[in-house]
Amino acid sequence: MRVINFLAEKYYKIAYDTFFYIEDNSKAQKYLSRALEIEPWHKKALRLKGNMLVIQDKIAQALEVWQKLYELGEDDFEVTSKIAYCCAQKGDYEKAFDFCEKSAMQVELAESEKMYSLYCLKIDLLLDTKKPKSAYKLFKNALKMLASNEAYELKNSYSFLDFYKGSVTKLKNVKSAF
């Protein structure tokens, strides 16, 4: 049984509040460093550090933090989806797809906001790996599964896929004419 280190918890909470409410990243990083010096496996502090690194676009470092959390047994939606995102950013598409699937296992159909972010990530992965037909198919299925607000956002974000589908159909018709 792990005992809570109250000093590490205190520094984590100050870092959290400083980052999200005061929006002073450098001060938040100092408090976060103190918390992790005292308790290197402080899971909430590691999550905050991972999020801060993603926001700062320090993807390689963020991936290390998220993988560390995963190795510590944290395999919830946030951890697995952040690993998938970081892997996608680094071009490790196979691992990104694997962690997308693990993320999907953590989401209930009613959690439309999480489903939306997962669909966006997977559609982007399919497009990055030059699989537009699969991306289009997933896009159409996602529109059926998501709540109206998220479906509207997805349709706006990926409306170009409808044009893709139309151009492929026209191209097939042109080829068959010859």
Residue pairs with C-beta under 8 A, 6 or more apart in sequence:
5 38
5 39
5 42
7 38
8 34
8 35
8 36
8 38
8 39
8 42
8 45
9 35
9 42
10 35
11 31
11 32
11 34
11 35
11 38
11 45
12 31
12 32
12 35
12 42
12 44
12 45
12 48
14 31
15 28
15 29
15 30
15 31
15 32
15 35
15 45
15 48
16 28
16 44
16 48
18 24
18 27
18 28
18 31
19 25
19 28
19 32
19 48
19 52
22 28
25 52
25 56
28 48
28 52
29 52
32 45
32 48
32 49
32 52
35 42
35 45
36 42
36 45
36 46
36 49
39 45
41 72
43 69
43 72
43 74
46 65
46 68
46 69
46 72
47 69
47 74
47 78
47 79
49 65
50 62
50 65
50 66
50 69
50 82
51 82
53 59
53 61
53 62
53 65
54 62
54 82
54 85
54 86
59 86
59 89
59 90
60 86
60 90
62 82
62 86
63 83
63 86
63 87
63 90
66 79
66 82
66 83
66 86
67 83
69 79
70 79
70 80
70 83
75 102
75 106
76 106
77 103
77 106
77 107
77 114
80 99
80 102
80 103
80 106
81 99
81 100
81 103
81 114
81 117
81 118
81 121
83 95
83 99
84 95
84 96
84 97
84 98
84 99
84 100
84 102
84 103
84 121
85 96
85 121
87 93
87 95
87 96
87 99
88 96
88 121
88 124
88 125
88 128
93 125
93 128
93 129
96 121
96 125
97 122
97 125
100 118
100 121
100 122
100 125
103 118
104 118
107 114
107 115
107 118
109 115
109 145
112 146
112 147
112 149
112 150
113 150
115 142
115 145
115 146
115 150
116 142
116 146
116 150
116 153
116 154
119 138
119 139
119 142
119 145
119 146
119 154
120 154
120 157
122 138
123 135
123 138
123 139
123 142
123 158
123 161
126 132
126 134
126 135
126 138
127 135
132 161
132 164
133 168
135 158
135 161
136 161
136 164
136 165
139 154
139 158
139 161
142 151
142 154
143 151
143 154
143 155
146 154
